[in-house]
């Protein structure tokens, strides 16, 4: 008689071989997953850095295009201030005299103006002055606690323009000398690089100090902006074309007194240099690059943050346009 068949399970050796093969498969899948995660993380960091760098460049470009816009007022006839105004001085008298200087800056700032905090030393500060593009009271024009600006085209008006924290004290008229002239919010914006986005986080950030009725309020704009440099193009012969570039028009050509302020008045273009940095380090990476911006060199940083330098040539449309 044939003996009955017997059921057999895995032997110990077969079980161990199976477990070993399973571990190899899991390890392979885990490695692929880890690599994909690392690649995705680095891609996100790079994309964020590119987005921040481009956004910072575009934001400053747009603001420079608007610098010196005063509605119907042509500031060419205004008297040049005898001294360079303090950009943080929000008194009415200083604001009125500063209209003649729509563009101002500080090169490689070593100390912060009084209305700025946490300034990253060795970075540039850019100041622009302008009126809002919309008229108070019209649809879509934001109202609020601003400093207000009004200009008159009436030939018999005693003032070309007025600045006040209250619209009630603005009484200039339009060209017909009867109709109340348009009222716009008046803006002084101070752009600078701070050491931190939020207190103590160590992320360099482009910020702006904006003029309001209660003084200046600081707003973070773009995180990861580590360096900010500007070279200003000065028109020296009145053809609205830059004849020379300098990082500090207020000290150009050994100027003194009003001549220095006049160089600021004749700035028609700017070369922007913006060094953007990843907000988070990249494992296994060391930044050994050297970056050249506005005649200055930065690096090698020898840290784990990836960086990229963005450059742009900007025209101050309102200033250059009036010189044509």
CORDALIN-V54270 format. One record per residue. N is the residue number from 0. RES is the residue in one small letter. SS is DSSP state (alpha for helix, beta for strand, coil for the rest). PHI is phi in whole degrees, -180 to 180 (999 if undefined). Layout:
<<N & RES & SS & PHI> <N & RES & SS & PHI>>
This chain:
<<0 & x & coil & 999> <1 & x & coil & -75> <2 & x & coil & -72> <3 & x & coil & -62> <4 & x & coil & -70> <5 & x & coil & -110> <6 & x & coil & -79> <7 & x & coil & -122> <8 & x & coil & -96> <9 & x & coil & -75> <10 & x & coil & -77> <11 & x & alpha & -60> <12 & x & alpha & -66> <13 & x & alpha & -62> <14 & x & alpha & -64> <15 & x & alpha & -67> <16 & x & alpha & -63> <17 & x & alpha & -63> <18 & x & alpha & -63> <19 & x & alpha & -62> <20 & x & alpha & -65> <21 & x & alpha & -63> <22 & x & alpha & -63> <23 & x & alpha & -63> <24 & x & alpha & -65> <25 & x & alpha & -62> <26 & x & alpha & -63> <27 & x & alpha & -64> <28 & x & alpha & -64> <29 & x & alpha & -63> <30 & x & alpha & -64> <31 & x & alpha & -62> <32 & x & alpha & -63> <33 & x & alpha & -63> <34 & x & alpha & -65> <35 & x & alpha & -63> <36 & x & alpha & -65> <37 & x & alpha & -65> <38 & x & alpha & -64> <39 & x & alpha & -64> <40 & x & alpha & -63> <41 & x & alpha & -67> <42 & x & alpha & -64> <43 & x & alpha & -64> <44 & x & alpha & -63> <45 & x & alpha & -66> <46 & x & alpha & -61> <47 & x & alpha & -66> <48 & x & alpha & -64> <49 & x & alpha & -63> <50 & x & alpha & -62> <51 & x & alpha & -66> <52 & x & alpha & -63> <53 & x & alpha & -68> <54 & x & alpha & -66> <55 & x & alpha & -61> <56 & x & alpha & -63> <57 & x & alpha & -67> <58 & x & alpha & -62> <59 & x & alpha & -69> <60 & x & alpha & -62> <61 & x & alpha & -62> <62 & x & alpha & -68> <63 & x & alpha & -66> <64 & x & alpha & -63> <65 & x & alpha & -89> <66 & x & coil & -55> <67 & x & coil & 83> <68 & x & coil & -83> <69 & x & coil & -129> <70 & x & coil & 64> <71 & x & coil & -83> <72 & x & coil & -80> <73 & x & coil & -103> <74 & x & alpha & -75> <75 & x & alpha & -60> <76 & x & alpha & -87> <77 & x & coil & -76> <78 & x & coil & -77> <79 & x & coil & -71> <80 & x & coil & -58> <81 & x & coil & -71> <82 & x & coil & -132> <83 & x & coil & -70> <84 & x & coil & -70> <85 & x & coil & -74> <86 & x & coil & -63> <87 & x & coil & -91> <88 & x & coil & -80> <89 & x & coil & -103> <90 & x & coil & -68> <91 & x & alpha & -59> <92 & x & alpha & -61> <93 & x & alpha & -69> <94 & x & alpha & -61> <95 & x & alpha & -65> <96 & x & alpha & -71> <97 & x & alpha & -78> <98 & x & coil & -57> <99 & x & coil & -68> <100 & x & coil & -120> <101 & x & coil & -68> <102 & x & beta & -128> <103 & x & beta & -153> <104 & x & beta & -159> <105 & x & beta & -128> <106 & x & beta & -90> <107 & x & beta & 47> <108 & x & beta & -57> <109 & x & coil & -97> <110 & x & coil & -137> <111 & x & coil & -86> <112 & x & coil & -58> <113 & x & coil & -63> <114 & x & coil & -93> <115 & x & coil & -117> <116 & x & coil & -126> <117 & x & coil & 62> <118 & x & beta & -64> <119 & x & coil & -82> <120 & x & coil & -63> <121 & x & coil & 86> <122 & x & beta & -111> <123 & x & beta & -82> <124 & x & beta & -118> <125 & x & beta & -120> <126 & x & beta & -121> <127 & x & beta & -131> <128 & x & beta & -124> <129 & x & beta & -169> <130 & x & beta & -97> <131 & x & coil & -66> <132 & x & coil & -75> <133 & x & coil & -116> <134 & x & coil & -94> <135 & x & coil & -56> <136 & x & coil & 97> <137 & x & coil & -87> <138 & x & coil & -62> <139 & x & coil & 86> <140 & x & coil & -91> <141 & x & coil & -66> <142 & x & coil & -104> <143 & x & coil & 165> <144 & x & coil & -87> <145 & x & coil & -117> <146 & x & beta & -92> <147 & x & beta & -109> <148 & x & beta & -132> <149 & x & beta & -142> <150 & x & beta & -126> <151 & x & coil & -120> <152 & x & coil & -105> <153 & x & coil & -69> <154 & x & coil & -68> <155 & x & coil & -101> <156 & x & coil & -71> <157 & x & coil & -77> <158 & x & coil & -126> <159 & x & coil & -74> <160 & x & beta & -157> <161 & x & beta & -136> <162 & x & beta & -130> <163 & x & beta & -157> <164 & x & coil & -86> <165 & x & coil & -133> <166 & x & alpha & -70> <167 & x & alpha & -65> <168 & x & alpha & -95> <169 & x & coil & -103> <170 & x & coil & -131> <171 & x & coil & -71> <172 & x & beta & -117> <173 & x & coil & -77> <174 & x & coil & -62> <175 & x & coil & -77> <176 & x & coil & 64> <177 & x & coil & -124> <178 & x & coil & -74> <179 & x & beta & -62> <180 & x & coil & -71> <181 & x & coil & -60> <182 & x & beta & -115> <183 & x & beta & -126> <184 & x & beta & -73> <185 & x & beta & -105> <186 & x & beta & -122> <187 & x & beta & -121> <188 & x & beta & -116> <189 & x & beta & -116> <190 & x & beta & -98> <191 & x & beta & -156> <192 & x & beta & -104> <193 & x & beta & -101> <194 & x & coil & -68> <195 & x & coil & -135> <196 & x & coil & -78> <197 & x & coil & -109> <198 & x & coil & -52> <199 & x & coil & 81> <200 & x & coil & -83> <201 & x & coil & 72> <202 & x & coil & -99> <203 & x & coil & -62> <204 & x & beta & -142> <205 & x & beta & -76> <206 & x & beta & -129> <207 & x & beta & -134> <208 & x & beta & -103> <209 & x & beta & -108> <210 & x & beta & -75> <211 & x & beta & -133> <212 & x & coil & -65> <213 & x & coil & -102> <214 & x & beta & 107> <215 & x & beta & -104> <216 & x & beta & -119> <217 & x & beta & -94> <218 & x & beta & -129> <219 & x & beta & -68> <220 & x & beta & -113> <221 & x & beta & -139> <222 & x & beta & -79> <223 & x & coil & 86> <224 & x & beta & -89> <225 & x & beta & -95> <226 & x & beta & -143> <227 & x & beta & -142> <228 & x & beta & -133> <229 & x & beta & -133> <230 & x & beta & -113> <231 & x & beta & -97> <232 & x & beta & -94> <233 & x & beta & -102> <234 & x & coil & -88> <235 & x & coil & -100> <236 & x & coil & -129> <237 & x & coil & 79> <238 & x & coil & -104> <239 & x & coil & 68> <240 & x & coil & -109> <241 & x & coil & -66> <242 & x & coil & -102> <243 & x & beta & -154> <244 & x & beta & -114> <245 & x & beta & -149> <246 & x & coil & -81> <247 & x & coil & -147> <248 & x & alpha & -58> <249 & x & alpha & -69> <250 & x & alpha & -126> <251 & x & alpha & -70> <252 & x & alpha & 59> <253 & x & alpha & 65> <254 & x & coil & -66> <255 & x & coil & -140> <256 & x & coil & 62> <257 & x & alpha & -62> <258 & x & alpha & -57> <259 & x & alpha & -68> <260 & x & alpha & -66> <261 & x & alpha & -67> <262 & x & alpha & -64> <263 & x & alpha & -63> <264 & x & alpha & -66> <265 & x & coil & -101> <266 & x & beta & -72> <267 & x & beta & -119> <268 & x & beta & -142> <269 & x & beta & -149> <270 & x & beta & -98> <271 & x & beta & -96> <272 & x & beta & -129> <273 & x & beta & -127> <274 & x & beta & -99> <275 & x & beta & -100> <276 & x & beta & -126> <277 & x & coil & -57> <278 & x & coil & -79> <279 & x & coil & -130> <280 & x & coil & -72> <281 & x & coil & -112> <282 & x & coil & -61> <283 & x & coil & 78> <284 & x & coil & -112> <285 & x & coil & -132> <286 & x & coil & -84> <287 & x & coil & -107> <288 & x & coil & -77> <289 & x & beta & -117> <290 & x & beta & -114> <291 & x & beta & -110> <292 & x & beta & -141> <293 & x & coil & 59> <294 & x & coil & 83> <295 & x & beta & -109> <296 & x & beta & -118> <297 & x & beta & -133> <298 & x & beta & 97> <299 & x & coil & -70> <300 & x & coil & -83> <301 & x & coil & 53> <302 & x & coil & -124> <303 & x & coil & -97> <304 & x & coil & -99> <305 & x & coil & -84> <306 & x & beta & -134> <307 & x & beta & -150> <308 & x & beta & -99> <309 & x & beta & -109> <310 & x & beta & -129> <311 & x & beta & -158> <312 & x & beta & -106> <313 & x & beta & -120> <314 & x & beta & -104> <315 & x & coil & -81> <316 & x & alpha & -60> <317 & x & alpha & -70> <318 & x & alpha & -76> <319 & x & alpha & -64> <320 & x & alpha & -63> <321 & x & alpha & -76> <322 & x & alpha & -89> <323 & x & coil & -74>>
